[in-house]
Amino acid sequence: MVIAILKIIGALGILLIAIGILNKKRKTQKVYYIIGGICLLTYSVYINDLIFIILQIIFTATAIYELTKTKK
């Protein structure tokens, strides 16, 4: 049950990032990236893939930085 939920969270992360790519509003795009990145980070911790964990931390942190930068 937990495994299925974590796989759904991972799939949701991919879906949200894809929606973010298609979204033309920069702020909304970054929000999709952040939520999707957190979902994929959760999944990557579950599968215990260090490279993917680092990638998702960098991706999510960059999206958060970009979002705060565009709000100013």
N, C-alpha and C positions, 0 to 999 in steps of 0.2 A: 504493500500500500504506500509506504513512504517513498519507495523507489519510483513508483508511478507518478507520485506527486512531484518529485524532484525532476523527473523527465519532462513533465508538463511545464514546470517552471522554466527549464532550459529552452523548450520549444517556444514558450511565451516570450522569452528574451530575444530569440531570433526574430520572431514576428514583430516585436516592438521596434527593434533596430531597423528592420526592413521598412516598416511604416515611417520611421524617422527619415530614412533615406528619401522616401517619396514625398515627404512633407516639405513644402517650400517656406514655411514660417520658421525662421532660425531658432527662436526661443522654444517653440513647440517641438521642433526637431531635437533639440538638446535634451528636453525632458524625456522624450521617447528613448534617446540614447542612454540616459542615466538609468531609467527604470529597466530597460532591456539589459544594460550592462550589469546591473545588480542581480537580475535574474540569472544571467549567464555566469556571474561570479559565484552565486550560490550553487549552481550546477557543477561548476568546475571544482569547487571545494569538495562536493560530494564525490566526484570521480577521482579526486586527489591528483589532478594534473597541474603540477607546479608552473609549467610554461603558460598554460591557459589561465591560471589564477593571476599570474603577473600581467599577462595581456589584458585581462578584464579590469584589473586595478588601474592600469595605465589608461585604458579606454574610458572608464567611468570617471576617473579623476580629471582627465582632459575635458570631458563633456561638462563636468561641474565647473571647471575653470572657465570654459568658453561661455557657459550660461551666466556666470557671475560677471564676466567681462562685458557681455552684451547688455546687461541690465543697466550699466552705468551710462 
